[in-house]
Amino acid sequence: MNFELSWGDIFIVFFLTLGPLKAILPFARATHATDLAFHRRMAWQSTAIAAVIALVVALLVPLVLTNWHVSSPAVSITAGIILFAQAL
């Protein structure tokens, strides 16, 4: 079984699992009564940190899955269950 995701599929999975909609309220609370420059600086720093974390996870996941002998179908089933639970 060959399992490949397109860039659009990857964006949708990241959008659903990382929860940018859930991050808006804490960002608004943290930046309440601050100037626009602080908003921008905090947003860029948060984006950079999230990108580094996503990159590290993306690079380490194949190694971890190989070491733990987890197959691609098992990951697909698990991802489907998580996305289904998220949709509920």
C-alpha positions in Angstrom: 0.0 0.0 0.0 1.5 3.3 -1.1 0.3 6.1 1.1 1.1 9.7 0.0 -0.4 13.0 1.0 -0.6 16.1 -1.3 0.4 19.5 0.0 -3.3 20.3 0.4 -3.9 17.2 2.4 -1.0 18.1 4.7 -2.3 21.6 5.2 -5.7 20.3 6.1 -4.3 17.7 8.6 -2.1 20.4 10.2 -5.0 22.9 10.3 -7.2 20.3 12.0 -4.7 18.8 14.4 -2.7 21.9 15.4 -5.8 23.9 16.1 -5.1 27.5 14.9 -8.7 28.3 15.8 -8.0 27.3 19.4 -4.9 29.5 19.5 -6.7 32.7 18.7 -8.3 33.2 22.1 -5.1 32.6 24.2 -3.2 34.9 21.8 -5.8 37.6 22.3 -5.6 37.2 26.1 -1.8 37.4 26.1 -1.7 40.5 23.9 -4.6 42.4 25.4 -3.7 46.1 26.0 -0.4 45.9 24.2 0.9 47.7 21.1 0.8 46.5 17.5 4.6 45.9 17.4 4.3 43.5 20.3 1.5 41.7 18.6 3.6 41.2 15.5 6.8 40.2 17.4 4.9 37.7 19.4 3.1 36.3 16.4 6.4 35.8 14.4 8.1 34.2 17.4 5.2 31.9 17.9 5.2 31.0 14.3 8.9 30.3 14.3 8.7 28.1 17.4 5.8 26.2 15.9 7.7 25.7 12.6 10.8 24.4 14.3 8.7 22.0 16.4 6.8 20.7 13.4 10.1 20.3 11.5 11.7 18.3 14.3 8.7 16.1 14.7 8.5 15.5 10.9 12.2 14.5 10.8 12.0 12.3 13.9 8.7 10.5 13.3 10.0 8.1 10.6 12.9 7.1 12.9 10.6 6.5 15.8 8.0 4.6 13.8 10.8 2.3 12.4 12.3 1.7 15.8 8.9 0.9 17.3 7.9 -1.3 14.3 4.7 0.7 13.5 3.3 0.2 10.0 1.9 2.8 7.7 -1.6 1.3 7.8 -1.6 1.5 11.6 -0.7 5.2 11.4 -3.4 5.8 8.8 -6.0 4.1 11.0 -4.9 6.1 14.0 -4.9 9.4 12.1 -8.4 8.6 10.9 -9.7 7.9 14.4 -8.1 11.1 15.7 -9.6 13.2 12.9 -13.0 11.6 13.4 -12.9 12.3 17.2 -11.7 15.9 16.4 -14.7 16.3 14.1 -17.1 15.2 16.7 
